[in-house]
Amino acid sequence: MKLLRVGNVGQEKPAILDNDGVIRDISAHVADIDGDIFNDGTAEKLAALDLSILPVVDSSVRIGQPIARVGKFICVGLNYADHAAESGMAVPSEPVLFMKATSSLIGPNDTVLLPPKSEKSDWEVELGVIIGKEARYVSEEDALDYVAGYCVVNDLSEREYQIEKEGQWCKGKGCDTFGPIGPYLVTTDEVKDYNELGLWLEVNGERVQDGNTRTMVYKVPFLVSYISQFMSLQPGDIISTGTPPGVGFGFNPPKYLKEGDVMKLGIDGLGTQEQNVERFKK
């Protein structure tokens, strides 16, 4: 299934994409799309629906973040060897983890707002993993049993805040609007091989990132298992698994986002995003 949430900010309704690419309203069958639907049998009921008789949603509707009430937004740094190289850093001997504020979450096509004094905001297309049931000290062999689905993530980063200021990376990662996700939560049954997904990002029509999940250093099952050793993963939590090369920080000289830029990004089978870039104004 491709599950999504549509409507104005704070008023999103649950929906599903049918095989013809038509958005269908499922609000008569579920109150919202969140992690709980994968534990109470709701997801199975939604999968059994005859989508052809469900109400059609106007295609011009705003698409929101595909899952509500996200508890944790966990990111993995330097998880592509070629991205680590362009960043001038070694491939880590174990995954680098950091948190991204859930207040950064926005819909896939919402406007990205640069912080008022930001001069080094950057882009990162990533595969997002959405947890479907509580995972605590799980094995790598069982890890995929805890995954509900996948989504596209743009892990925007303010490099000055992330790298040049004291403390941890979260300063440059959690800015408001710096976490577009979606358009869909694509359930695992529709993702034939999470190790073979092309992912790409364009800025103003220029293809700057063009990678594949096959080059991830630490794969999805390992990451789910590894993270669950340090904290329980709850339904609805998101793991963003790292980015391939081509981020602005890696260019010589570096390229950073500015007002008026347009980002477009996507992952095979998971849909595309497009964001206009503006600057936050009070």
DOMILO-424179 format. One record per residue: residue in three letters; x, y, z of N, C-alpha, C, O in turn. Coordinates in steps of 0.05 Angstrom, whole numbers, padded with zeros to 5 digits, always signed. Layout:
// DOMILO-424179
ALAXYZXYZXYZXYZ/...
// end
This chain:
// DOMILO-424179
MET+00017-00024+00000+00000+00000+00000+00017+00025+00000+00040+00025+00010/LYS+00006+00046-00012+00018+00072-00010-00002+00090+00006-00022+00099-00005/LEU+00005+00094+00031-00012+00109+00049-00002+00138+00051+00022+00143+00051/LEU-00021+00156+00053-00014+00184+00054-00035+00200+00070-00056+00189+00077/ARG-00028+00224+00076-00046+00242+00091-00048+00268+00076-00028+00279+00067/VAL-00073+00277+00072-00078+00299+00054-00095+00321+00068-00111+00314+00085/GLY-00090+00346+00061-00106+00367+00072-00088+00389+00083-00063+00387+00083/ASN-00100+00410+00093-00085+00432+00104-00070+00424+00129-00076+00403+00141/VAL-00049+00439+00136-00033+00432+00159-00050+00430+00184-00065+00449+00191/GLY-00048+00408+00198-00063+00403+00223-00091+00393+00218-00105+00386+00237/GLN-00099+00390+00192-00126+00380+00186-00124+00357+00166-00143+00352+00151/GLU-00102+00343+00165-00098+00322+00146-00117+00298+00151-00124+00291+00173/LYS-00125+00286+00129-00142+00262+00129-00126+00239+00117-00109+00243+00100/PRO-00132+00214+00126-00118+00191+00115-00128+00184+00087-00151+00187+00081/ALA-00109+00175+00071-00116+00169+00043-00097+00146+00034-00078+00138+00048/ILE-00103+00136+00010-00088+00114-00001-00086+00119-00031-00104+00130-00043/LEU-00064+00112-00043-00060+00115-00072-00067+00088-00086-00057+00067-00079/ASP-00086+00089-00105-00093+00064-00119-00073+00058-00141-00055+00074-00146/ASN-00078+00036-00155-00059+00027-00175-00057+00045-00199-00038+00043-00215/ASP-00077+00063-00203-00077+00081-00225-00067+00109-00217-00068+00128-00233/GLY-00056+00111-00193-00045+00136-00184-00066+00156-00174-00060+00180-00172/VAL-00090+00146-00168-00112+00163-00158-00112+00162-00128-00110+00141-00116/ILE-00114+00185-00115-00115+00187-00086-00144+00181-00077-00163+00193-00087/ARG-00147+00163-00058-00173+00155-00048-00175+00161-00018-00156+00156-00003/ASP-00198+00170-00010-00204+00177+00018-00210+00152+00034-00228+00137+00027/ILE-00195+00147+00056-00200+00124+00073-00208+00132+00101-00206+00117+00120/SER-00217+00157+00104-00224+00167+00131-00248+00153+00143-00252+00155+00167/ALA-00264+00139+00127-00287+00124+00138-00277+00098+00150-00292+00084+00163/HIS-00252+00091+00145-00241+00065+00154-00219+00068+00175-00213+00048+00189/VAL-00207+00091+00177-00186+00095+00197-00185+00125+00204-00189+00142+00186/ALA-00180+00131+00229-00180+00159+00237-00156+00174+00227-00158+00198+00220/ASP-00133+00161+00225-00108+00174+00216-00088+00152+00210-00092+00129+00217/ILE-00066+00160+00197-00044+00142+00191-00023+00147+00213-00010+00167+00213/ASP-00019+00128+00231+00002+00130+00251+00012+00102+00256+00003+00082+00244/GLY+00031+00099+00274+00044+00074+00279+00025+00053+00290+00030+00029+00286/ASP+00004+00061+00304-00014+00042+00316-00029+00024+00296-00036+00002+00303/ILE-00033+00034+00272-00049+00018+00253-00035-00008+00245-00048-00026+00235/PHE-00009-00010+00251+00005-00035+00244+00005-00055+00266+00016-00077+00264/ASN-00008-00048+00289-00009-00066+00312-00037-00076+00318-00041-00096+00331/ASP-00058-00061+00309-00085-00068+00317-00101-00081+00294-00126-00083+00297/GLY-00088-00089+00273-00102-00102+00251-00113-00083+00230-00124-00091+00210/THR-00111-00056+00235-00122-00037+00216-00108-00038+00189-00121-00036+00168/ALA-00082-00041+00189-00067-00042+00164-00077-00065+00146-00080-00062+00122/GLU-00081-00088+00158-00091-00111+00143-00119-00105+00131-00125-00113+00108/LYS-00136-00092+00146-00163-00085+00137-00161-00065+00114-00176-00067+00094/LEU-00143-00046+00116-00140-00027+00094-00130-00040+00068-00138-00033+00046/ALA-00112-00060+00072-00101-00074+00048-00123-00090+00034-00120-00095+00010/ALA-00144-00097+00048-00165-00114+00037-00187-00097+00024-00206-00108+00012/LEU-00186-00070+00026-00207-00053+00015-00208-00054-00015-00188-00058-00028/ASP-00232-00051-00026-00236-00048-00055-00232-00018-00060-00251-00002-00055/LEU-00209-00010-00070-00203+00018-00072-00220+00032-00093-00224+00056-00092/SER-00230+00017-00112-00245+00029-00134-00271+00042-00125-00282+00059-00140/ILE-00281+00034-00102-00307+00046-00093-00303+00067-00071-00322+00079-00061/LEU-00278+00073-00065-00272+00094-00045-00274+00122-00058-00269+00124-00082/PRO-00281+00142-00042-00283+00170-00053-00256+00179-00064-00235+00174-00053/VAL-00257+00193-00087-00233+00204-00099-00227+00231-00087-00245+00247-00081/VAL-00201+00235-00082-00192+00260-00071-00180+00277-00093-00166+00267-00110/ASP-00187+00303-00094-00177+00321-00114-00147+00320-00115-00134+00323-00094/SER-00135+00317-00138-00106+00314-00141-00091+00339-00134-00067+00338-00130/SER-00105+00362-00132-00091+00387-00125-00088+00391-00095-00076+00410-00086/VAL-00098+00372-00079-00097+00374-00050-00069+00374-00040-00051+00361-00052/ARG-00064+00389-00018-00037+00387-00005-00033+00360+00006-00051+00348+00017/ILE-00008+00349+00003+00000+00324+00015+00017+00330+00040+00037+00344+00038/GLY+00009+00319+00062+00023+00324+00087+00043+00301+00092+00047+00284+00075/GLN+00056+00302+00115+00074+00280+00123+00057+00255+00125+00035+00256+00135/PRO+00068+00232+00115+00051+00208+00112+00044+00194+00138+00028+00175+00138/ILE+00057+00201+00160+00051+00188+00185+00050+00208+00207+00067+00226+00209/ALA+00029+00206+00224+00024+00225+00245+00038+00216+00271+00044+00192+00275/ARG+00041+00235+00289+00050+00229+00317+00077+00213+00317+00079+00193+00330/VAL+00096+00224+00302+00123+00211+00302+00136+00217+00329+00138+00240+00337/GLY+00144+00196+00343+00157+00199+00369+00187+00205+00367+00196+00223+00381/LYS+00201+00192+00349+00230+00196+00346+00237+00197+00316+00226+00182+00300/PHE+00255+00215+00310+00265+00219+00283+00295+00215+00285+00310+00233+00291/ILE+00305+00190+00279+00332+00182+00284+00347+00181+00257+00337+00170+00238/CYS+00370+00193+00256+00385+00194+00231+00412+00180+00234+00424+00178+00256/VAL+00422+00170+00212+00448+00156+00210+00466+00173+00193+00460+00179+00170/GLY+00489+00180+00204+00509+00197+00190+00530+00181+00176+00538+00159+00185/LEU+00539+00191+00153+00562+00180+00139+00558+00150+00132+00576+00134+00136/ASN+00534+00143+00123+00528+00115+00118+00532+00107+00088+00525+00085+00080/TYR+00543+00125+00072+00552+00119+00045+00581+00125+00044+00589+00148+00050/ALA+00598+00106+00036+00627+00111+00036+00635+00134+00019+00653+00150+00027/ASP+00622+00138-00004+00630+00160-00022+00621+00187-00011+00634+00207-00016/HIS+00599+00187+00005+00591+00212+00018+00611+00219+00041+00618+00242+00044/ALA+00619+00199+00055+00639+00204+00076+00665+00216+00064+00677+00234+00075/ALA+00673+00205+00041+00697+00215+00028+00694+00244+00019+00712+00260+00023/GLU+00671+00252+00008+00667+00279-00001+00666+00298+00023+00671+00322+00021/SER+00659+00287+00047+00657+00304+00071+00684+00305+00085+00687+00319+00105/GLY+00704+00290+00075+00730+00290+00087+00731+00274+00113+00748+00280+00130/MET+00713+00255+00115+00712+00239+00140+00715+00209+00134+00708+00201+00112/ALA+00725+00194+00153+00728+00165+00149+00701+00152+00152+00683+00162+00166/VAL+00698+00129+00139+00674+00112+00144+00675+00103+00173+00695+00091+00182/PRO+00654+00108+00188+00654+00101+00217+00654+00071+00221+00643+00055+00205/SER+00667+00062+00243+00669+00034+00249+00642+00023+00259+00639-00002+00259/GLU+00624+00040+00266+00597+00032+00272+00580+00057+00267+00590+00079+00265/PRO+00553+00053+00264+00536+00075+00255+00538+00099+00273+00538+00097+00298/VAL+00539+00123+00260+00537+00148+00274+00507+00155+00276+00494+00157+00256/LEU+00498+00160+00300+00469+00166+00304+00466+00194+00315+00482+00204+00330/PHE+00445+00207+00306+00437+00233+00317+00407+00236+00314+00394+00222+00298/MET+00395+00253+00330+00366+00258+00329+00360+00283+00313+00375+00303+00314/LYS+00339+00282+00299+00328+00305+00284+00302+00312+00298+00285+00295+00302/ALA+00298+00338+00304+00274+00346+00319+00249+00339+00303+00248+00344+00279/THR+00229+00328+00316+00204+00322+00302+00189+00347+00293+00172+00346+00275/SER+00196+00370+00305+00184+00395+00296+00195+00404+00269+00186+00424+00258/SER+00215+00390+00259+00226+00396+00232+00208+00383+00210+00211+00390+00187/LEU+00191+00364+00218+00175+00349+00198+00155+00367+00183+00141+00382+00195/ILE+00155+00364+00157+00135+00377+00140+00127+00357+00118+00139+00336+00115/GLY+00107+00365+00102+00099+00349+00079+00120+00350+00057+00138+00367+00057/PRO+00117+00332+00037+00138+00329+00017+00141+00353-00002+00162+00357-00014/ASN+00120+00369-00005+00121+00392-00023+00117+00418-00009+00112+00439-00022/ASP+00119+00418+00017+00117+00443+00032+00142+00460+00028+00163+00450+00020/THR+00139+00486+00034+00162+00505+00031+00183+00500+00053+00176+00497+00076/VAL+00208+00500+00045+00230+00498+00063+00239+00527+00070+00244+00543+00053/LEU+00240+00533+00096+00247+00559+00106+00276+00559+00117+00281+00545+00137/LEU+00293+00574+00105+00320+00577+00116+00320+00593+00141+00305+00612+00143/PRO+00335+00585+00162+00337+00601+00186+00346+00630+00179+00359+00634+00159/PRO+00338+00650+00195+00343+00678+00188+00372+00684+00180+00377+00700+00162/LYS+00391+00672+00194+00420+00678+00189+00435+00656+00175+00459+00657+00173/SER+00420+00637+00165+00434+00614+00152+00446+00621+00125+00434+00634+00109/GLU+00471+00613+00122+00485+00616+00096+00495+00590+00085+00505+00589+00063/LYS+00491+00568+00101+00503+00542+00093+00482+00519+00096+00489+00498+00105/SER+00458+00524+00087+00438+00503+00088+00441+00485+00064+00447+00494+00042/ASP+00437+00459+00068+00445+00438+00049+00423+00418+00046+00405+00417+00063/TRP+00424+00401+00026+00404+00381+00019+00416+00353+00024+00440+00349+00023/GLU+00398+00333+00029+00407+00305+00031+00383+00287+00026+00365+00286+00043/VAL+00382+00274+00003+00361+00254-00002+00368+00228+00013+00391+00219+00012/GLU+00348+00217+00027+00353+00193+00043+00329+00174+00042+00306+00182+00039/LEU+00335+00148+00046+00314+00128+00050+00305+00129+00079+00321+00125+00097/GLY+00279+00133+00083+00268+00132+00110+00255+00105+00116+00241+00094+00099/VAL+00260+00095+00140+00249+00070+00149+00229+00076+00171+00236+00089+00191/ILE+00204+00067+00168+00183+00073+00188+00177+00047+00204+00171+00026+00193/ILE+00180+00050+00230+00176+00027+00248+00146+00021+00252+00130+00039+00254/GLY+00140-00005+00252+00112-00014+00255+00104-00026+00281+00081-00027+00288/LYS+00124-00036+00296+00118-00046+00323+00143-00043+00340+00165-00040+00331/GLU+00138-00043+00367+00160-00038+00385+00183-00057+00381+00180-00081+00380/ALA+00207-00045+00378+00231-00061+00374+00250-00055+00397+00259-00032+00401/ARG+00257-00075+00413+00275-00072+00435+00295-00095+00435+00286-00118+00438/TYR+00320-00089+00432+00341-00110+00431+00335-00132+00411+00337-00156+00417/VAL+00327-00124+00387+00320-00144+00366+00345-00153+00351+00365-00139+00350/SER+00344-00177+00340+00367-00187+00325+00365-00176+00296+00344-00168+00287/GLU+00388-00177+00283+00389-00168+00255+00371-00186+00238+00358-00177+00219/GLU+00370-00212+00244+00354-00231+00229+00324-00225+00231+00310-00230+00212/ASP+00315-00215+00253+00287-00209+00257+00279-00180+00252+00256-00173+00254/ALA+00299-00164+00246+00294-00135+00246+00273-00126+00227+00257-00108+00233/LEU+00271-00138+00203+00252-00128+00183+00223-00134+00192+00204-00122+00181/ASP+00219-00152+00211+00192-00157+00221+00181-00132+00236+00157-00130+00240/TYR+00198-00113+00243+00190-00090+00258+00187-00065+00240+00180-00043+00250/VAL+00191-00069+00214+00189-00047+00195+00162-00046+00182+00153-00067+00171/ALA+00148-00023+00183+00122-00020+00170+00125-00013+00141+00109-00022+00124/GLY+00145+00004+00135+00147+00013+00108+00170+00033+00105+00187+00037+00123/TYR+00170+00046+00081+00192+00064+00074+00181+00090+00063+00158+00091+00055/CYS+00198+00110+00063+00190+00136+00051+00215+00151+00042+00237+00144+00049/VAL+00210+00173+00027+00231+00191+00019+00235+00212+00042+00215+00222+00053/VAL+00260+00217+00048+00267+00238+00068+00286+00258+00055+00305+00249+00042/ASN+00282+00284+00060+00303+00304+00054+00313+00313+00080+00301+00329+00094/ASP+00337+00303+00087+00350+00310+00113+00365+00336+00110+00390+00336+00108/LEU+00351+00358+00109+00364+00384+00106+00383+00390+00129+00378+00381+00152/SER+00404+00404+00124+00425+00408+00144+00437+00436+00141+00443+00444+00119/GLU+00440+00450+00164+00454+00475+00164+00482+00469+00173+00488+00463+00196/ARG+00501+00471+00153+00528+00461+00158+00544+00478+00179+00560+00467+00194/GLU+00539+00504+00180+00553+00520+00200+00544+00511+00228+00560+00506+00246/TYR+00518+00508+00231+00507+00500+00257+00516+00472+00264+00521+00465+00287/GLN+00517+00454+00244+00524+00426+00248+00553+00422+00255+00560+00407+00273/ILE+00571+00436+00240+00599+00429+00241+00616+00450+00255+00635+00443+00270/GLU+00609+00475+00252+00626+00497+00262+00620+00505+00290+00636+00517+00304/LYS+00595+00499+00299+00588+00506+00326+00595+00484+00345+00597+00461+00337/GLU+00598+00490+00371+00604+00469+00391+00580+00450+00394+00557+00458+00390/GLY+00586+00426+00403+00565+00407+00410+00558+00388+00387+00575+00383+00370/GLN+00535+00377+00388+00527+00355+00370+00514+00365+00344+00507+00389+00342/TRP+00510+00346+00326+00500+00353+00299+00471+00363+00300+00462+00376+00281/CYS+00457+00357+00321+00428+00363+00322+00423+00393+00318+00401+00400+00309/LYS+00442+00411+00324+00438+00439+00320+00433+00446+00291+00417+00463+00285/GLY+00446+00432+00273+00444+00438+00245+00423+00421+00231+00419+00424+00207/LYS+00411+00402+00245+00393+00383+00232+00363+00387+00239+00346+00379+00224/GLY+00358+00401+00261+00330+00401+00271+00315+00427+00266+00294+00431+00277/CYS+00326+00444+00248+00312+00469+00243+00284+00464+00232+00279+00444+00219/ASP+00265+00482+00238+00238+00479+00228+00239+00477+00198+00253+00492+00184/THR+00223+00459+00187+00219+00452+00158+00242+00436+00147+00243+00431+00123/PHE+00262+00428+00163+00285+00414+00153+00281+00383+00152+00300+00368+00150/GLY+00255+00374+00153+00250+00346+00151+00226+00339+00134+00207+00327+00143/PRO+00227+00346+00108+00205+00337+00090+00205+00307+00087+00226+00295+00083/ILE+00182+00294+00091+00180+00265+00087+00156+00259+00069+00137+00275+00068/GLY+00156+00237+00056+00134+00229+00039+00142+00230+00009+00166+00233+00003/PRO+00122+00229-00009+00094+00233-00004+00079+00210+00009+00058+00214+00021/TYR+00090+00186+00008+00076+00162+00017+00091+00147+00038+00116+00150+00040/LEU+00077+00132+00054+00088+00110+00069+00083+00085+00052+00060+00077+00049/VAL+00103+00074+00041+00101+00051+00023+00106+00026+00040+00129+00022+00049/THR+00086+00009+00042+00090-00015+00059+00110-00034+00048+00115-00034+00023/THR+00122-00050+00065+00145-00067+00057+00138-00086+00035+00156-00093+00019/ASP+00113-00095+00032+00106-00114+00011+00109-00102-00016+00111-00117-00036/GLU+00110-00076-00019+00112-00063-00045+00141-00055-00052+00147-00046-00074/VAL+00159-00059-00033+00187-00053-00038+00202-00079-00041+00209-00093-00022/LYS+00208-00085-00066+00219-00111-00073+00247-00115-00062+00254-00137-00052/ASP+00263-00094-00063+00291-00097-00053+00300-00070-00043+00307-00052-00059/TYR+00300-00066-00017+00309-00041-00005+00339-00036-00009+00348-00014-00005/ASN+00354-00057-00018+00382-00054-00023+00388-00046-00052+00411-00044-00060/GLU+00367-00040-00068+00371-00035-00096+00352-00012-00105+00337-00015-00124/LEU+00352+00010-00090+00335+00032-00096+00351+00056-00105+00369+00065-00090/GLY+00345+00066-00129+00358+00090-00138+00347+00114-00123+00323+00116-00118/LEU+00364+00133-00115+00355+00157-00102+00370+00181-00113+00394+00179-00119/TRP+00356+00203-00117+00367+00226-00131+00356+00252-00121+00335+00252-00108/LEU+00370+00274-00126+00361+00300-00118+00371+00320-00138+00394+00319-00147/GLU+00354+00339-00145+00360+00361-00164+00356+00388-00150+00338+00391-00134/VAL+00373+00407-00156+00370+00435-00147+00368+00452-00172+00387+00454-00188/ASN+00345+00465-00175+00341+00482-00199+00345+00467-00225+00356+00478-00244/GLY+00337+00442-00225+00339+00425-00249+00365+00412-00253+00368+00396-00272/GLU+00385+00417-00237+00411+00404-00239+00412+00380-00221+00408+00382-00197/ARG+00419+00357-00233+00421+00332-00217+00447+00333-00201+00468+00332-00212/VAL+00444+00335-00175+00468+00337-00157+00473+00311-00142+00496+00305-00135/GLN+00452+00296-00136+00455+00270-00123+00443+00249-00141+00420+00252-00151/ASP+00457+00227-00144+00447+00205-00161+00460+00179-00150+00481+00172-00160/GLY+00447+00167-00131+00459+00144-00118+00441+00119-00117+00420+00119-00130/ASN+00449+00100-00102+00433+00075-00099+00438+00064-00071+00461+00065-00061/THR+00417+00053-00059+00420+00043-00032+00438+00019-00030+00446+00010-00009/ARG+00446+00008-00053+00465-00015-00052+00492-00007-00041+00506-00024-00031/THR+00498+00019-00041+00524+00028-00031+00523+00037-00002+00543+00048+00008/MET+00500+00033+00011+00499+00038+00040+00519+00020+00055+00522-00003+00049/VAL+00533+00032+00074+00552+00016+00090+00537-00003+00109+00542-00027+00109/TYR+00518+00009+00124+00503-00007+00143+00474-00009+00132+00461+00011+00128/LYS+00465-00034+00128+00439-00038+00115+00416-00036+00135+00420-00035+00159/VAL+00392-00036+00124+00368-00031+00140+00365-00051+00163+00361-00042+00186/PRO+00367-00077+00159+00364-00095+00182+00385-00090+00204+00378-00090+00228/PHE+00410-00085+00196+00430-00079+00216+00423-00054+00232+00426-00053+00256/LEU+00415-00033+00217+00409-00008+00231+00386-00011+00251+00388+00000+00273/VAL+00364-00024+00243+00342-00028+00262+00352-00043+00287+00345-00036+00309/SER+00366-00065+00282+00377-00081+00305+00396-00064+00322+00393-00064+00346/TYR+00414-00050+00309+00434-00035+00323+00421-00013+00341+00428-00011+00364/ILE+00403+00002+00329+00391+00024+00344+00375+00014+00367+00373+00026+00389/SER+00362-00010+00363+00345-00021+00385+00361-00030+00409+00350-00036+00430/GLN+00388-00032+00406+00404-00039+00429+00408-00015+00448+00415-00018+00471/PHE+00403+00009+00438+00407+00034+00454+00382+00047+00462+00381+00062+00482/MET+00360+00043+00448+00334+00054+00454+00313+00037+00441+00317+00026+00420/SER+00290+00036+00454+00268+00021+00440+00258+00038+00417+00256+00062+00419/LEU+00251+00024+00396+00238+00037+00373+00208+00033+00375+00199+00010+00379/GLN+00193+00054+00372+00164+00053+00376+00150+00055+00349+00161+00067+00330/PRO+00126+00045+00347+00111+00048+00322+00108+00077+00314+00101+00094+00329/GLY+00115+00082+00289+00115+00109+00278+00142+00123+00279+00145+00144+00266/ASP+00161+00113+00293+00188+00124+00293+00200+00122+00265+00194+00104+00250/ILE+00216+00142+00258+00229+00142+00231+00259+00140+00235+00271+00154+00251/ILE+00271+00123+00218+00300+00122+00216+00308+00132+00188+00299+00121+00168/SER+00324+00153+00187+00334+00163+00161+00362+00152+00158+00380+00157+00175/THR+00367+00138+00136+00389+00119+00135+00415+00130+00122+00433+00114+00117/GLY+00417+00156+00117+00441+00167+00106+00438+00175+00076+00419+00167+00063/THR+00457+00190+00067+00454+00202+00040+00478+00194+00022+00500+00192+00032/PRO+00474+00191-00004+00496+00187-00023+00510+00214-00028+00502+00235-00019/PRO+00532+00213-00044+00547+00237-00049+00531+00257-00066+00511+00250-00079/GLY+00541+00282-00066+00529+00303-00082+00516+00325-00066+00502+00342-00077/VAL+00521+00324-00039+00510+00346-00023+00526+00372-00028+00549+00371-00038/GLY+00514+00394-00022+00527+00420-00028+00553+00423-00015+00572+00435-00026/PHE+00555+00413+00010+00580+00415+00026+00604+00402+00012+00627+00409+00016/GLY+00598+00382-00006+00619+00367-00019+00630+00379-00044+00650+00370-00055/PHE+00617+00401-00054+00627+00414-00079+00651+00431-00072+00655+00439-00049/ASN+00666+00438-00092+00690+00455-00089+00688+00478-00110+00693+00473-00133/PRO+00680+00502-00101+00672+00509-00074+00645+00498-00067+00630+00490-00085/PRO+00638+00498-00041+00611+00487-00033+00589+00503-00045+00591+00527-00051/LYS+00566+00489-00049+00541+00502-00059+00521+00500-00036+00517+00478-00025/TYR+00507+00521-00031+00487+00521-00010+00461+00532-00020+00460+00547-00040/LEU+00439+00526-00006+00413+00535-00014+00409+00564-00010+00420+00576+00009/LYS+00394+00577-00028+00387+00605-00025+00358+00609-00032+00345+00592-00043/GLU+00348+00632-00024+00320+00638-00030+00315+00636-00060+00330+00645-00076/GLY+00292+00624-00067+00284+00620-00095+00292+00594-00107+00283+00587-00128/ASP+00310+00579-00093+00317+00553-00103+00294+00533-00102+00275+00537-00086/VAL+00295+00513-00120+00275+00492-00120+00289+00465-00119+00306+00459-00135/MET+00282+00449-00099+00293+00422-00097+00272+00402-00106+00249+00404-00100/LYS+00281+00382-00121+00264+00359-00129+00280+00334-00123+00303+00332-00130/LEU+00267+00314-00111+00281+00290-00103+00262+00266-00103+00238+00269-00101/GLY+00274+00242-00104+00257+00219-00104+00273+00193-00100+00298+00193-00101/ILE+00258+00172-00095+00270+00145-00092+00252+00126-00108+00228+00128-00108/ASP+00264+00107-00122+00250+00087-00138+00226+00075-00122+00230+00064-00101/GLY+00202+00078-00133+00179+00065-00121+00167+00079-00097+00146+00072-00088/LEU+00181+00100-00087+00171+00114-00063+00161+00142-00068+00152+00155-00050/GLY+00161+00150-00094+00150+00176-00101+00171+00198-00101+00195+00194-00097/THR+00162+00223-00106+00180+00246-00108+00170+00269-00090+00147+00270-00082/GLN+00188+00286-00084+00183+00311-00069+00192+00335-00086+00209+00332-00104/GLU+00180+00358-00080+00190+00383-00092+00185+00406-00072+00163+00410-00063/GLN+00207+00420-00065+00205+00442-00045+00216+00468-00056+00238+00468-00067/ASN+00201+00489-00053+00211+00516-00057+00226+00525-00032+00218+00518-00010/VAL+00247+00541-00036+00263+00550-00013+00258+00580-00009+00261+00596-00027/GLU+00251+00587+00016+00248+00614+00024+00263+00619+00050+00273+00600+00061/ARG+00264+00643+00059+00277+00649+00084+00256+00656+00105+00237+00670+00099/PHE+00260+00645+00129+00241+00651+00151+00241+00681+00157+00262+00694+00160/LYS+00217+00692+00158+00213+00720+00165+00192+00722+00187+00172+00709+00185/LYS+00198+00738+00207+00179+00741+00229+00154+00757+00220+00136+00762+00236/
// end
